[in-house]
Amino acid sequence: MAQTATESGYAFAQQPRAVSNRRKFRDPEQTDDRLAVNIMWDRRVVRGNTYSAQVLPATAVPDPVQLQKEAEKRKLSELKKRQKIRQTARPTTPDAVPGRKHMDVQTEMFLEEIADRPAEVDADTQTDPFMDRPPTPLFIPKKTGIDRETQIFEGELFDFDFEVEPILQVIVGKTLEQSLMEVLEEEELKNMRAHQEEFDQIRAAELAEAQRMEAAEVRRAEEKQRRVEQERERVANERTVSKKVAARGFAHRYVGDVVSEVFGNMEETGFFYDPLVKEIEDSFMPWLLGGVTSSINGAREAHEILEQAVVGALKLSASKNKLITDKYNELQAEANKAAEEAKEAEQPEVSGGGNARTLAC
C-alpha cells in the first residue's frame, strides 16, 4: 500500500549529509577547467580510436532477408523480457467480489495527507560571495641576539688635517699639471696658428704669381692667335684682290669684242623695238582682229539661223503638200470606186429591159 501511495503522489527523501568545509578566500592559483582553451582538456570530447568504427559506404544496400531476421530476433527478445518481468513481479491483489470494491489504505506508522498534487513552497537561498584574499603582509623576522652600543669620541677614528694632506697634495699636483698642460697646449696652438697664417700667406702669394703667369700666357696665346688670324686674312685678301684684278683684265679683253656682237644680236632678236609699233602689234591689232572675228561669227550665226528657218518652213510646206496630195488621192479613189459601183449597177438594169422587150414582142 505504501508503494501505491508513493507511485500515485510525490515523495522525496535523501540521507542527511554534513556541509563541506569551504574555504573563506578564493585560491588565486586555482584555475577553472571550464575556461580551458585546449581541446585535449575538455571533458566533453571523447578520446579514443575511431578506426574500429564500421562505417558503411553510402551506396551499400542492406540485405532484406538479414533485416527480417534481425527484426524477428528483436521481437523474440522483447517477448522473453516481458515474460520474465511478469514472472518476477509481485503478485497483485485479486479482483473484488461482486458488490464490493477495493480501497487504498495506509498501513504505515505515520499517516500523511495524500493529494493529487503535492504542496509547493518557494524557498530562496544565497551563497556567500567569494572574496579576494588580502595581500600578504611583509615578513619581518623576529630579532635574535643581544643589542650592543658604543661611543666614539673626537679624534679616536682619524685626524682630518693629517689624513687630508696627501689628498690635497694629489689634487693640487694634478691641478697644476693640468694647468701647465693647458698653457703648453695654448702656446702650441698659437704657434700652429702663426705657422698656418704664414703658410697661407706664402700659398696666396704663390697662387697669385701662378695666376699672373697663367694670365700672361693666355694673353700671349691670344695675341699669337690674333696675329695668325690677321695674317691669314691678309693673305686671303691679297689672293682675292689678285683674282679680281686678273678677272677684270680678262673681262676687258673679252668684252671689248663682244659688246658690238651682243648689241647686234639683241637688235636682230628684237630686244630694241619702237614702242608705238610694239603697242600696235600687241594691243591694237589683237583688239581689231577680235572685233572682226566676233562680227563675222555673229553674221555667220544669223545666216545659219535663217537657213534653219527656211529649211524648217520648206519641210513644213512639203509635209502639208504631201498630206493634201494624200487626201486628194484618197478622195479620188473613193470617187472612182463609187463610179465603178454605179456603173456596175446600171448594167443589170439595161439587160433586164432588153429581155422584157423581147418577151413583149
VOGU-3710 file (C-alpha; in Angstrom, 3 decimals, decimal comma):
1> maqtatesgy> 0,000/0,000/0,000  2,875/2,319/0,737  4,202/1,653/-2,685  0,854/2,513/-4,209  0,726/5,778/-2,328  4,236/6,609/-3,373  3,530/5,908/-7,013  0,350/7,985/-7,004  1,842/11,011/-5,223  5,191/12,850/-4,994
11> afaqqpravs> 7,757/11,983/-2,372  11,421/12,883/-1,965  13,809/11,555/0,629  17,602/11,812/0,920  20,064/10,869/3,567  21,340/13,827/5,585  24,934/14,854/4,947  27,328/17,292/6,540  28,141/20,608/4,890  31,566/20,570/3,286
21> nrrkfrdpeq> 34,220/22,777/4,830  34,599/25,504/2,248  37,449/27,951/2,324  36,701/31,562/3,024  39,002/33,014/0,363  39,428/32,100/-3,267  42,693/30,479/-4,278  44,316/32,715/-6,950  46,420/29,823/-8,275  43,425/27,561/-8,871
31> tddrlavnim> 42,226/27,508/-12,488  38,757/26,633/-13,649  38,580/23,675/-16,026  35,648/25,252/-17,811  37,863/28,086/-19,019  40,401/25,743/-20,575  41,038/26,517/-24,235  42,883/23,283/-25,009  40,530/20,746/-26,567  42,529/17,879/-25,038
41> wdrrvvrgnt> 41,433/19,045/-21,567  37,758/19,440/-22,495  35,709/16,769/-20,726  33,053/16,839/-23,410  35,484/15,473/-26,004  35,602/11,675/-26,137  39,059/10,412/-26,935  39,692/7,009/-28,396  40,317/5,026/-31,549  37,989/5,887/-34,433
51> ysaqvlpata> 39,355/3,292/-36,843  37,372/0,461/-35,267  34,019/2,029/-36,207  32,411/0,187/-39,099  31,152/2,835/-41,482  29,101/1,563/-44,382  29,509/3,275/-47,717  26,703/5,480/-48,970  25,980/3,132/-51,882  25,704/-0,041/-49,727
61> vpdpvqlqke> 22,230/-1,656/-49,827  21,293/-3,853/-46,784  20,031/-7,371/-47,371  16,221/-7,538/-46,786  16,435/-11,168/-45,578  19,014/-10,215/-42,964  16,883/-7,257/-41,854  13,849/-9,522/-41,440  15,854/-11,994/-39,360  17,143/-9,224/-37,096
71> aekrklselk> 13,587/-7,873/-36,624  12,339/-11,338/-35,636  15,200/-11,701/-33,153  14,357/-8,338/-31,565  10,669/-9,264/-31,240  11,551/-12,602/-29,651  13,916/-10,976/-27,168  11,291/-8,368/-26,189  8,693/-11,107/-25,685  11,055/-13,085/-23,459
81> krqkirqtar> 11,852/-9,950/-21,472  8,161/-9,235/-20,853  7,529/-12,800/-19,722  10,442/-12,606/-17,310  9,123/-9,332/-15,857  5,683/-10,876/-15,349  7,148/-13,890/-13,568  9,354/-11,858/-11,223  6,738/-9,148/-10,477  4,913/-9,043/-7,115
91> pttpdavpgr> 1,517/-10,717/-7,216  -1,304/-8,228/-7,456  -4,455/-8,061/-5,387  -7,240/-10,278/-6,720  -10,303/-8,672/-8,157  -13,085/-7,667/-5,780  -16,162/-9,865/-5,419  -19,393/-8,570/-6,884  -20,950/-5,819/-4,791  -17,606/-4,698/-3,277
101> khmdvqtemf> -14,648/-2,554/-4,322  -11,058/-2,149/-3,286  -9,873/0,948/-1,387  -6,336/2,217/-0,807  -5,440/2,220/2,906  -2,240/3,482/4,527  -0,518/0,886/6,652  2,480/2,991/7,591  3,270/4,019/11,181  2,744/7,715/10,405
111> leeiadrpae> -0,165/8,876/8,328  0,309/11,516/5,652  -2,055/13,505/3,576  -2,429/12,203/0,060  -3,217/14,670/-2,655  -3,175/14,628/-6,408  -0,654/17,489/-6,464  1,953/17,860/-3,765  2,291/21,121/-1,894  4,748/23,523/-3,451
121> vdadtqtdpf> 6,702/26,095/-1,457  9,177/28,614/-2,910  12,403/28,991/-0,973  15,343/31,223/-1,782  18,948/30,887/-0,725  22,101/32,852/-1,351  25,604/31,517/-1,099  28,379/33,545/0,435  30,273/35,558/-2,196  33,905/34,720/-2,892
131> mdrpptplfi> 36,156/37,408/-1,524  39,636/38,065/-2,837  42,394/37,194/-0,485  44,069/40,269/1,029  47,723/40,828/0,139  50,208/39,009/2,307  51,882/41,408/4,781  55,602/41,981/4,554  57,516/39,397/6,515  59,706/40,925/9,195
141> pkktgidret> 61,778/38,349/11,034  61,939/38,463/14,755  65,058/39,920/16,319  67,553/37,458/17,654  70,584/38,137/19,817  71,534/40,982/22,160  71,929/44,631/21,076  75,181/46,372/21,966  76,188/50,055/21,806  79,435/52,041/21,876
151> qifegelfdf> 80,613/55,665/21,923  83,260/57,139/19,579  84,900/60,312/20,818  86,531/63,046/18,730  89,955/62,108/17,432  89,608/58,384/18,008  88,920/57,377/14,387  91,263/59,679/12,355  92,817/63,183/12,246  91,204/65,075/9,391
161> dfevepilqv> 94,056/67,565/8,887  96,632/64,803/8,806  94,600/62,436/6,658  93,513/65,078/4,146  97,051/66,340/3,411  98,010/63,623/0,873  94,641/64,024/-0,866  95,186/67,772/-1,123  98,717/67,215/-2,444  97,394/64,943/-5,154
171> ivgktleqsl> 94,576/67,354/-6,053  96,894/70,396/-6,144  99,536/68,485/-8,126  97,015/67,281/-10,665  95,555/70,781/-10,936  98,974/72,358/-11,519  99,896/69,647/-14,013  96,635/70,125/-15,904  97,081/73,906/-15,889  100,636/73,587/-17,198
181> mevleeeelk> 99,456/71,232/-19,934  96,711/73,650/-20,913  99,213/76,564/-21,066  101,591/74,494/-23,192  98,703/73,449/-25,416  97,655/77,082/-25,864  101,242/78,046/-26,782  101,416/75,173/-29,233  98,081/76,154/-30,775  99,298/79,765/-31,038
191> nmrahqeefd> 102,467/78,657/-32,823  100,429/76,394/-35,101  98,084/79,255/-35,979  101,056/81,545/-36,728  102,649/78,859/-38,884  99,306/78,305/-40,623  98,921/82,024/-41,310  102,463/82,206/-42,700  101,792/79,167/-44,859  98,524/80,702/-46,080
201> qiraaelaea> 100,312/83,948/-46,992  103,035/82,102/-48,900  100,432/79,960/-50,622  98,344/83,021/-51,529  101,437/84,753/-52,960  102,388/81,662/-54,957  98,797/81,304/-56,168  98,694/84,971/-57,225  102,025/84,582/-59,061  100,739/81,436/-60,782
211> qrmeaaevrr> 97,534/83,214/-61,784  99,563/86,176/-63,107  101,782/83,858/-65,131  98,744/81,967/-66,442  97,076/85,256/-67,417  100,252/86,409/-69,204  100,490/83,088/-71,029  96,822/83,331/-72,010  97,364/86,874/-73,301  100,400/85,770/-75,308
221> aeekqrrveq> 98,445/82,836/-76,761  95,530/85,100/-77,644  97,873/87,662/-79,216  99,570/84,926/-81,212  96,241/83,564/-82,376  95,058/87,062/-83,291  98,249/87,721/-85,289  97,860/84,399/-87,102  94,231/85,207/-87,954  95,236/88,656/-89,220
231> erervanert> 97,957/87,153/-91,388  95,535/84,603/-92,781  93,004/87,337/-93,552  95,712/89,451/-95,228  96,844/86,532/-97,392  93,234/85,708/-98,282  92,536/89,351/-99,167  95,661/89,561/-101,341  94,677/86,333/-103,110  91,136/87,672/-103,655
241> vskkvaargf> 92,429/91,014/-104,965  94,822/89,295/-107,355  91,987/87,086/-108,635  89,734/90,109/-109,078  92,463/92,016/-110,984  93,098/89,025/-113,245  89,363/88,545/-113,825  88,908/92,238/-114,602  91,729/92,233/-117,148  90,355/89,090/-118,788
251> ahryvgdvvs> 86,878/90,631/-118,859  88,198/93,804/-120,501  89,958/91,795/-123,148  86,973/89,508/-123,754  84,162/92,073/-123,536  85,837/94,546/-125,910  84,893/92,386/-128,933  81,662/91,005/-127,505  79,804/94,297/-126,935  79,265/95,030/-130,602
261> evfgnmeetg> 78,197/91,447/-131,296  75,790/91,454/-128,364  74,107/94,667/-129,415  73,780/93,373/-132,962  72,228/90,107/-131,788  69,861/91,985/-129,482  68,694/94,212/-132,318  68,187/91,162/-134,507  66,218/89,322/-131,853  64,022/92,393/-131,274
271> ffydplvkei> 65,305/93,405/-127,904  65,450/97,059/-129,084  61,994/97,981/-130,574  59,732/101,006/-131,341  57,146/101,467/-128,561  54,408/102,635/-130,964  54,868/99,672/-133,260  55,047/97,354/-130,248  51,789/98,765/-128,849  50,031/98,487/-132,262
281> edsfmpwllg> 51,184/94,915/-132,703  50,491/93,816/-129,125  47,307/95,777/-128,310  45,543/97,319/-131,331  45,854/94,507/-133,845  44,579/91,782/-131,453  41,632/94,013/-130,497  40,808/94,715/-134,133  41,068/91,078/-135,123  38,878/90,124/-132,161
291> gvtssingar> 36,176/92,617/-133,160  36,185/91,495/-136,808  36,064/87,862/-135,745  33,107/88,482/-133,420  31,236/90,363/-136,196  31,867/87,598/-138,711  30,782/84,978/-136,168  27,552/86,934/-135,494  26,754/87,189/-139,215  27,530/83,508/-139,664
301> eaheileqav> 25,234/82,579/-136,793  22,470/84,778/-138,281  22,848/83,074/-141,687  22,743/79,672/-140,022  19,596/80,594/-138,085  17,930/81,942/-141,261  18,921/78,854/-143,188  17,499/76,631/-140,483  14,240/78,640/-140,507  13,948/78,345/-144,311
311> vgalklsask> 14,675/74,624/-144,216  12,067/74,194/-141,497  9,489/76,145/-143,492  10,199/74,105/-146,608  9,906/70,873/-144,672  6,609/72,035/-143,145  5,267/73,062/-146,595  6,337/69,744/-148,103  4,640/67,825/-145,321  1,448/69,855/-145,774
321> nklitdkyne> 1,517/69,318/-149,563  2,020/65,617/-149,009  -0,955/65,494/-146,673  -3,125/67,382/-149,196  -1,993/65,108/-152,025  -2,697/62,007/-149,954  -6,140/63,339/-149,057  -6,866/64,163/-152,682  -5,741/60,742/-153,809  -7,981/59,111/-151,213
331> lqaeankaae> -10,972/61,192/-152,315  -10,233/60,428/-155,987  -10,019/56,752/-155,238  -13,318/56,836/-153,373  -14,960/58,721/-156,291  -13,635/56,227/-158,814  -14,840/53,366/-156,694  -18,284/54,913/-156,375  -18,446/55,470/-160,154  -17,488/51,885/-160,794
341> eakeaeqpev> -20,147/50,655/-158,413  -22,765/52,847/-160,076  -21,735/51,614/-163,484  -21,954/48,032/-162,371  -25,430/48,699/-161,006  -26,646/50,199/-164,283  -25,581/47,225/-166,423  -28,082/44,700/-164,875  -30,940/47,152/-165,356  -30,142/47,523/-169,045
351> sgggnartla> -30,044/43,768/-169,562  -33,415/43,326/-167,785  -35,159/45,893/-170,040  -33,978/44,131/-173,202  -35,355/40,861/-172,005  -38,672/42,488/-171,318  -38,819/43,920/-174,736  -38,103/40,547/-176,232  -40,953/38,938/-174,335  -43,343/41,626/-175,408
361> c> -42,562/41,074/-178,995
//
